[in-house]
Amino acid sequence: MDYLTSKGIDITLEDWHDPAVNWEQYDLAVFKSPWDYFDKFPAFCAWLDRMEALGIRTLNPISTIRWNADKHYLLEVEKAGLPIVPTALLKRGTAVALEQYFSQFQTDKLIIKPCVSGGAKNTFIVSLDQVEEVTPKLEELLRAEDYLAQPFMPQIQEEGEWSFLFFNGQYSHCLLKSAKDGDFRVQHFFGGTIHPQEAPAHLLAQAQTMVDQFAEGCLYARVDGVVVGEELQLMELELIEPFLYLHTHPDSLENYYQALVQMMEEVPSSVS
């Protein structure tokens, strides 16, 4: 925020969940860090409806936010012919038969995660010998919402998870996130570490394709994936509230600023 204000941008921090905010006073609202949206999802969806009814322009666009808030979108990316980490949908209220996914994915461990979540909330790993123990817990969770099942990707521990950052569709910087020994979660609050990288050309091209196809009109996009062979398999396309790792590259703040200015030119005055 300090960098943007130093450039003369009139910007104010607001809490999406604060009913006292007069959103109509703003020309543009930037989703920056609504990191609690998945804990208050019905309220968040109602707020999106309100912003849309008010005609408030947002970055990223509200239609994109709605789409990206639910990890069902991964199946749409796959349907479009782009590579994702193999994913199966566990529907709300259905019986669980996890054994089938071990053979389907040819893995000895599964990652289970909610379709609406963040920060590895309610995300856990299951080995084949734990299925009987885990099934009642998972069936209880499935009473409330849909989940996804994915194979544990050993590349996360062996190489790490790649993140490619784009601003207004243009590549900015990338990094490799590593989990601590014995863990699969790369978030820093679980002991994960980050390592700035020069983007390998073939991986960057694949990430760019995903952004071009699914992040049109977005101020920011983060492509998270693992490399299998020479293929970048998508884990998450982060279009709502990703950490942008602006401190990891000398040009990232300027890249973000220039993208914001370009997109602000489409509105008459201030930005929130």
BELCOR-V778891 format. One record per residue. N is the residue number from 0. SS is DSSP state (@ for helix, = for strand, . for the rest). OMEGA is omega in degrees with one decimal (none if undefined). NEAR is the number of other C-alpha atoms within 12 Angstrom. Layout:
<<N/SS/OMEGA/NEAR> <N/SS/OMEGA/NEAR>>
//
This chain:
<<0/./-179.4/20> <1/@/-179.6/14> <2/@/-179.1/19> <3/@/179.5/22> <4/@/177.5/16> <5/@/177.9/13> <6/./176.2/17> <7/./178.8/14> <8/./177.8/21> <9/./-172.7/22> <10/./-178.4/25> <11/./176.3/23> <12/./177.0/21> <13/./177.1/21> <14/./-178.2/23> <15/./-174.7/29> <16/./-179.1/25> <17/./-176.6/14> <18/./-177.3/14> <19/./-177.2/10> <20/./174.9/18> <21/./-175.4/20> <22/@/-177.1/31> <23/@/178.3/20> <24/@/-175.2/17> <25/./175.3/26> <26/./-173.3/28> <27/=/175.0/36> <28/=/179.8/38> <29/=/171.9/36> <30/./-177.9/33> <31/./-176.9/30> <32/./173.7/20> <33/./-170.7/26> <34/./178.2/23> <35/./-171.6/23> <36/@/-176.8/30> <37/@/174.4/28> <38/@/-178.4/20> <39/@/-166.9/19> <40/@/177.9/23> <41/@/178.3/17> <42/@/179.1/18> <43/@/179.0/28> <44/@/177.9/25> <45/@/178.2/19> <46/@/175.9/26> <47/@/178.3/32> <48/@/-179.2/18> <49/@/179.6/21> <50/@/179.3/28> <51/@/179.3/22> <52/@/178.4/14> <53/@/-179.0/18> <54/./-180.0/19> <55/./176.3/27> <56/=/-178.3/33> <57/=/171.5/34> <58/=/6.3/36> <59/./-176.7/37> <60/./-177.3/32> <61/@/179.0/33> <62/@/177.8/24> <63/@/178.8/28> <64/@/179.6/39> <65/@/-178.3/27> <66/@/-173.2/27> <67/@/-177.3/34> <68/./-176.7/36> <69/./-172.9/32> <70/./167.4/36> <71/./-177.4/30> <72/@/180.0/30> <73/@/179.7/36> <74/@/174.9/28> <75/@/176.8/22> <76/@/178.3/29> <77/@/-179.8/23> <78/@/178.9/14> <79/./176.0/15> <80/./179.4/16> <81/./-173.3/27> <82/./173.4/30> <83/=/168.7/35> <84/./-177.2/35> <85/./-169.5/32> <86/=/173.6/36> <87/=/-179.1/32> <88/=/173.5/28> <89/=/-171.3/30> <90/./178.1/24> <91/./174.7/20> <92/./-178.8/16> <93/./175.8/20> <94/./-176.2/18> <95/./173.9/30> <96/./-172.8/23> <97/./-175.1/39> <98/@/-176.1/25> <99/@/-175.3/19> <100/@/175.8/30> <101/@/178.3/27> <102/@/180.0/16> <103/@/-177.5/19> <104/./-178.6/22> <105/./-177.8/17> <106/./175.2/24> <107/./177.4/25> <108/=/176.0/28> <109/=/169.2/37> <110/=/178.8/36> <111/=/-178.2/38> <112/=/177.4/37> <113/=/175.9/35> <114/./174.7/37> <115/./-176.4/32> <116/./175.4/31> <117/./177.2/31> <118/./179.9/26> <119/./177.5/24> <120/./178.9/20> <121/./177.5/24> <122/./-177.0/25> <123/=/-177.4/27> <124/=/-177.5/30> <125/=/171.5/30> <126/=/-174.0/24> <127/@/-178.0/25> <128/@/178.0/16> <129/@/-172.7/20> <130/@/-178.0/25> <131/@/-179.6/17> <132/@/-172.5/14> <133/@/-172.4/23> <134/@/178.8/23> <135/@/177.9/17> <136/@/-178.2/19> <137/@/179.3/37> <138/@/175.8/26> <139/@/178.6/18> <140/@/-177.8/27> <141/./173.9/26> <142/./-175.6/19> <143/./-172.0/17> <144/./176.1/27> <145/./176.0/30> <146/=/173.5/36> <147/=/171.4/39> <148/=/179.3/38> <149/=/174.2/39> <150/=/170.1/36> <151/./-177.6/34> <152/./-178.2/33> <153/./179.1/25> <154/@/-179.9/24> <155/@/179.3/32> <156/@/-176.4/25> <157/@/-177.3/21> <158/./-178.0/24> <159/./178.9/33> <160/=/-179.5/39> <161/=/172.1/42> <162/=/177.1/45> <163/=/-177.3/49> <164/=/-180.0/47> <165/=/175.2/42> <166/=/-174.9/39> <167/./176.3/32> <168/./-177.8/34> <169/=/179.7/31> <170/=/177.9/34> <171/=/-175.5/39> <172/=/179.1/37> <173/=/-179.9/37> <174/=/177.5/34> <175/=/-179.1/35> <176/=/-177.1/33> <177/=/175.2/31> <178/./175.3/28> <179/./-178.6/22> <180/./176.9/16> <181/./-179.0/16> <182/./177.6/26> <183/./-176.9/35> <184/./-174.3/32> <185/./-178.7/31> <186/./-174.5/25> <187/@/-178.5/20> <188/@/170.7/14> <189/@/177.7/19> <190/./178.4/17> <191/./179.3/23> <192/=/-179.6/25> <193/=/-175.1/27> <194/=/178.0/25> <195/=/-175.8/26> <196/=/162.6/23> <197/./-174.8/21> <198/./172.6/23> <199/./-171.2/21> <200/@/-175.9/17> <201/@/177.8/16> <202/@/178.2/31> <203/@/179.2/34> <204/@/179.5/20> <205/@/177.8/30> <206/@/179.7/45> <207/@/178.5/34> <208/@/179.0/28> <209/@/179.1/40> <210/@/-179.9/35> <211/@/-173.8/25> <212/@/-171.0/22> <213/@/-178.1/34> <214/./178.8/36> <215/./178.5/26> <216/./-177.6/31> <217/./174.5/38> <218/./-177.8/43> <219/=/173.2/48> <220/=/174.8/48> <221/=/178.8/42> <222/=/178.2/44> <223/=/179.9/40> <224/=/175.1/39> <225/=/-178.0/38> <226/=/176.3/32> <227/=/-169.7/23> <228/./175.4/11> <229/./-173.4/15> <230/=/173.4/22> <231/=/178.9/33> <232/=/-174.8/34> <233/=/170.8/41> <234/=/178.2/38> <235/=/167.3/42> <236/=/-169.7/46> <237/=/-175.4/43> <238/./-178.7/45> <239/./-169.7/39> <240/./-176.5/29> <241/./166.1/32> <242/./-170.7/29> <243/./177.3/33> <244/./-177.5/30> <245/@/-178.5/28> <246/@/-171.9/19> <247/@/-178.6/22> <248/./-174.8/21> <249/./-176.6/15> <250/./-169.9/19> <251/@/179.3/27> <252/@/179.0/27> <253/@/177.2/21> <254/@/178.9/28> <255/@/-179.8/35> <256/@/-178.7/28> <257/@/177.9/26> <258/@/179.9/28> <259/@/179.4/36> <260/@/179.3/26> <261/@/-176.6/19> <262/@/176.3/31> <263/@/-179.1/28> <264/./179.5/15> <265/./178.8/18> <266/./-169.8/19> <267/./-172.9/13> <268/./-165.5/18> <269/./179.3/24> <270/./175.4/34> <271/./none/32>>
//
